[in-house]
Every structure is written in structure tokens, then in C-alpha cells.
Amino acid sequence: MEDRNRRRGRYFALDELRGLVFISMVLYHGMWDLVYMFGHEIAWYEGTAGYVWQQSICWCFILLSGFCWAFGRNKYRHAGLVFGAGFLVTLVTCLFLPEDRVVFGVLTFLGTAAFLTTLLQPLLSRCRPAPGLIASIVLFVFTRNVNVGFLGFEEWRLLKLPEGLYDNFVTAFLGFPPGDFYSTDYFSLIPWLFLFLSGYFLYRCVMCSQKEEPLHFLKRGRAPALRWIGQRSLLLYLLHQPALYVLLHLWAWYFDK
């Protein structure tokens, strides 16, 4: 099986990296459930350390997804599958956990980003990789704070945006949520599309190398368990939160007896 996958060009190291980030995400979500659903106070998690942890997960996932976009065979089908999974998460949380609902979550974003990248590929392919990468990074940095009403990055707020932009559900999807918008997992097109495109252009920069096969070192896997997780990350993503919820309830029941 491994030899056949290698002949098909499977990059095992990328699967393993995705698996590693997935495990980090599961641990983070487990902590989130403990703090916000079960009422445990964990100071470091609610502070800067927890925020950096959360950002490292989403940055890696989105950047890696953009980098791996080129590997897909049926790109529109993949985009639709991921978007549909995101819609399922939204539907289930709105029906059964409205206080912890997910609207425009990471799967919805990744499906949309993959669709737009596929749609715009004829235009994007005309952009030189290095300038495209630089432009994507700059745009991500400058638009990182649009969700909270500013251009800028984190504590650096360059320009306050007009309040009229933050109007409704559609503007929330784009990156301009109104005051009454709420979601426990929110990834709008702006700024995150620019991070996805950073991964897309990073891949193209690497492939512009003069080497015959610049990504050959990524074909050798070293952690089969991580690879297994990474290759099934979408299904496992849909299952991990219900599994955590059940396990934590069993844990609470056992220790509260």
C-alpha cells in the first residue's frame, strides 16, 4: 500500500503534520469543554497562552489546506464535501446546542476557500508565486482585525472601519459581523482567505525550485498513527466533539458519585 501511494505522489509527511495539528485541536477543544461547558477555571487557558494555542491550530490548518489545494483531483467535489460538513455542524449545533452554536465555522470557510480558489485558478495562475505569497501575507496581516471593526493585526489597530459594513448575516460571512452575531467557531472569508492563499502561493513557490522533485522529502512518512489521523481528518473532525462531550460527561459522572 505504501509503495502504491508513493507512486501516486502521496506526501505522507503532510498527512502526519495534519494529524499532529488535529490532535492539538482535540486537546484544545477538550480544554474548552472543561472550561466553558463544565465550569472549570483554568487561568492559563483563558489567557494569552490559550489564545496562542488556538491561533497556532487554525493558522496551521488553514495554511496547510491552501498548500495542499493543488493535490486534489476533483476540487469542486472536495470543496462541496467540506462545505457540506460545515453546514452539518451548523445545523446540529443550532438545533441541539444553540448556546454553543457554530455559524461560519472553519469547515464552512475551508469549503468556501477551496471553491473560490478553484474558481479563480485561471486568474491566480497568472500571478507570479513570490509576489502572490507576499501580497497574501500582507493582506492577511492588514485585515486580521476586520471582525472587530479595524484594519490591523492583533493589538495594532491601523484604521477603524465604517460601522455600516457590519450589517447582517451576509456581511458576517464576508468578515463584518453585526453586533448581535454569535458563533463559538467563526472563520470569515476576510481575513482567513488570505492565509489560505498564502499556503496556495507557498506551494507554488516551492514548486518553482530548480530541483526535479522539490517535495520529495515529504513523501517519506515516519509516524503511521499521525498519518492515519491526517488522512481521515474530516470524518474525525465531525466525530471528535460529540466524543469529547460524552467522555467528559462520563468523567464528571464518575467523579461526582
Secondary structure, 3 states (H helix, E strand, C coil): CHHHHHHCCCCHHHHHHHHHHHHHHHHHHHHHHHHHHCCCCCHHHHCHHHHHHHHHHHHHHHHHHHHHHHHCCCHHHHHHHHHHHHHHHHHHHHHHCHHHCCCCCHHHHHHHHHHHHHHCHHHHCCCCHHHHHHHHHHHHHHHCCHHHCEEEECCEEEEECCHHHCCCHHHHHHCCCCCCCCCCCCCCHHHHHHHHHHHHHHHHHHHCCCCCCCCHHHHCCCCHHHHHHHHCHHHHHHHHHHHHHHHHHHHHHHHCC
